Amino acid sequence: MISAEFCFEKGRYTAFAVSGHAMFANYGQDIVCASVSSALQLTVNGITEILKISAEVKVGENEISLKLPQDCSDTAANTLMCAFCLQLQLLAEDYPKSLKLIISEV
């Protein structure tokens, strides 16, 4: 199962971490994994490459996390993170055995 945890603080998304495997289908045919990976890459690249925000991005074995700088008030970054969270919420509704979403208010 893929686990996606979002941190929500003072009305804004500040961080997320995504880890695990969807286990919906065989490697290369897993539409849940492909959907999450695509949305994740779009969000990280949008924040770091397009918006040029110096977010802390960590890539590990089956885990990717992003944390915005503490002083970041960029509305576009929040919009991208909100859209990413919404996409994962919709996927979790369709594939509840493959994706778990956690939103933590700090």
GUVOVEX-510999 format. One line per field, with one value per residue: residue number from 1; residue in one letter; x negated, y, z negated of N, C-alpha, C in turn. Coordinates in steps of 0.1 Angstrom, whole numbers, plus 5000, padded with zeros to 4 digits. Layout:
residues N
nr [NUM	...] .
rest [A	...] .
n_u [X	...] .
n_v [Y	...] .
n_w [Z	...] .
ca_u [X	...] .
ca_v [Y	...] .
ca_w [Z	...] .
c_u [X	...] .
c_v [Y	...] .
c_w [Z	...] .
This chain:
residues 106
nr [1	2	3	4	5	6	7	8	9	10	11	12	13	14	15	16	17	18	19	20	21	22	23	24	25	26	27	28	29	30	31	32	33	34	35	36	37	38	39	40	41	42	43	44	45	46	47	48	49	50	51	52	53	54	55	56	57	58	59	60	61	62	63	64	65	66	67	68	69	70	71	72	73	74	75	76	77	78	79	80	81	82	83	84	85	86	87	88	89	90	91	92	93	94	95	96	97	98	99	100	101	102	103	104	105	106] .
rest [M	I	S	A	E	F	C	F	E	K	G	R	Y	T	A	F	A	V	S	G	H	A	M	F	A	N	Y	G	Q	D	I	V	C	A	S	V	S	S	A	L	Q	L	T	V	N	G	I	T	E	I	L	K	I	S	A	E	V	K	V	G	E	N	E	I	S	L	K	L	P	Q	D	C	S	D	T	A	A	N	T	L	M	C	A	F	C	L	Q	L	Q	L	L	A	E	D	Y	P	K	S	L	K	L	I	I	S	E	V] .
n_u [4992	4996	4986	4995	4987	4997	4988	5005	5007	5016	5036	5024	5007	4977	4959	4952	4951	4945	4948	4940	4956	4981	4992	5012	5011	4989	4954	4948	4973	4990	5015	5022	4998	4985	5001	4999	4971	4968	4983	4970	4943	4949	4958	4936	4916	4929	4929	4902	4887	4902	4914	4892	4887	4869	4873	4871	4862	4864	4852	4856	4853	4881	4895	4905	4902	4913	4906	4917	4899	4898	4906	4921	4946	4958	4984	4989	4974	4988	5012	5004	4997	5022	5037	5023	5028	5057	5058	5047	5066	5088	5079	5075	5101	5111	5093	5090	5076	5050	5040	5034	5043	5032	5038	5023	5029	5010] .
n_v [4988	5022	5050	5082	5112	5143	5175	5200	5233	5262	5269	5261	5239	5223	5203	5170	5134	5105	5071	5036	5008	5004	4979	4971	4960	4941	4950	4977	4977	4987	5008	5025	5030	5043	5066	5079	5084	5100	5123	5131	5137	5158	5177	5181	5189	5212	5229	5231	5235	5251	5271	5277	5274	5268	5241	5214	5184	5150	5119	5085	5050	5038	5061	5095	5128	5161	5193	5225	5257	5273	5299	5302	5316	5313	5313	5298	5275	5264	5259	5240	5219	5214	5206	5182	5168	5166	5150	5126	5120	5114	5092	5075	5070	5055	5034	5020	4999	5002	5027	5050	5078	5105	5133	5156	5180	5206] .
n_w [5000	5008	4989	4981	4966	4955	4943	4927	4920	4903	4922	4946	4968	4959	4961	4974	4975	4993	4995	5001	5019	5043	5051	5068	5093	5114	5117	5138	5148	5131	5125	5104	5090	5111	5115	5090	5089	5112	5105	5082	5092	5109	5090	5073	5092	5102	5080	5073	5097	5115	5099	5085	5058	5028	5017	4993	5005	5002	5013	5010	5005	5018	5009	5010	5000	4994	4982	4976	4973	4941	4941	4964	4983	5007	5028	5051	5047	5026	5038	5058	5040	5028	5049	5056	5032	5034	5058	5049	5029	5044	5059	5037	5029	5051	5051	5024	5012	5020	5016	4990	4973	4953	4934	4915	4891	4880] .
ca_u [5000	4989	4990	4992	4990	4996	4989	5013	5004	5021	5043	5016	4999	4963	4950	4958	4942	4952	4939	4947	4960	4996	4995	5025	5008	4975	4945	4949	4987	4997	5020	5022	4985	4982	5009	4993	4958	4969	4988	4959	4933	4955	4959	4922	4910	4936	4925	4887	4881	4910	4916	4879	4887	4859	4879	4863	4867	4856	4856	4851	4859	4896	4901	4901	4908	4910	4910	4915	4892	4907	4911	4927	4960	4961	4998	4988	4969	4999	5022	4999	4998	5036	5041	5018	5036	5070	5057	5045	5079	5097	5074	5077	5115	5112	5084	5087	5066	5037	5035	5039	5040	5032	5036	5021	5028	4999] .
ca_v [5000	5035	5059	5096	5120	5157	5184	5212	5242	5276	5270	5259	5226	5227	5192	5157	5123	5094	5059	5023	5003	5002	4964	4969	4951	4938	4961	4982	4976	4992	5021	5033	5035	5053	5078	5086	5088	5112	5135	5134	5143	5171	5186	5184	5197	5225	5237	5233	5239	5261	5282	5280	5274	5259	5231	5203	5172	5138	5107	5074	5037	5038	5072	5108	5138	5175	5203	5239	5265	5277	5313	5302	5320	5313	5307	5288	5263	5258	5254	5227	5208	5212	5198	5169	5161	5162	5139	5114	5117	5108	5079	5066	5066	5045	5022	5021	4989	5005	5040	5055	5093	5110	5148	5160	5195	5209] .
ca_w [5000	5008	4978	4984	4954	4958	4931	4929	4909	4905	4935	4958	4969	4957	4964	4977	4977	5000	4995	5003	5032	5045	5052	5075	5104	5116	5120	5152	5152	5119	5128	5092	5088	5122	5112	5079	5093	5121	5098	5073	5100	5113	5079	5069	5102	5103	5068	5072	5110	5121	5090	5080	5043	5023	5008	4989	5011	4999	5021	5004	5009	5018	5002	5014	4992	4997	4971	4980	4963	4931	4944	4977	4984	5021	5030	5062	5041	5018	5048	5063	5030	5026	5061	5054	5022	5040	5067	5041	5022	5054	5061	5025	5030	5061	5048	5010	5007	5026	5012	4978	4973	4940	4934	4902	4888	4870] .
c_u [4991	4995	4986	4997	4987	4997	4996	5012	5008	5027	5036	5009	4985	4954	4958	4947	4950	4942	4947	4949	4975	5000	5008	5023	4993	4967	4947	4964	4996	5002	5021	5008	4981	4989	5003	4979	4959	4973	4977	4948	4937	4954	4945	4915	4916	4931	4910	4882	4889	4911	4902	4879	4877	4865	4869	4869	4858	4862	4849	4856	4874	4902	4896	4909	4904	4915	4907	4907	4902	4913	4918	4942	4965	4975	4998	4983	4980	5009	5017	5000	5013	5041	5036	5025	5050	5069	5055	5058	5088	5092	5076	5092	5117	5104	5080	5078	5052	5031	5042	5034	5042	5030	5035	5020	5018	5003] .
c_v [5013	5043	5073	5105	5135	5165	5196	5221	5256	5279	5268	5245	5230	5216	5180	5147	5111	5082	5046	5019	5001	4987	4962	4959	4949	4950	4965	4982	4982	5007	5031	5039	5046	5066	5086	5092	5100	5124	5140	5142	5157	5181	5190	5193	5211	5234	5241	5239	5251	5274	5286	5282	5264	5250	5220	5190	5161	5126	5095	5061	5037	5049	5085	5118	5152	5184	5216	5246	5271	5291	5313	5305	5320	5306	5297	5275	5256	5252	5241	5216	5205	5203	5184	5161	5157	5150	5126	5110	5110	5094	5069	5062	5055	5032	5022	5010	4992	5018	5045	5070	5097	5125	5151	5175	5197	5222] .
c_w [5000	4996	4982	4972	4958	4944	4935	4917	4912	4918	4948	4957	4968	4961	4968	4978	4983	5000	4998	5017	5032	5045	5059	5086	5105	5120	5135	5156	5141	5121	5116	5089	5099	5119	5101	5082	5102	5114	5088	5080	5104	5102	5075	5079	5104	5092	5070	5085	5116	5112	5083	5064	5038	5012	5005	4995	5007	5007	5015	5011	5007	5010	5008	5005	4997	4985	4976	4969	4953	4934	4958	4976	4998	5023	5041	5056	5033	5027	5054	5053	5027	5037	5060	5043	5027	5049	5059	5033	5032	5058	5050	5025	5040	5058	5033	5005	5012	5021	5000	4977	4958	4941	4919	4900	4877	4862] .
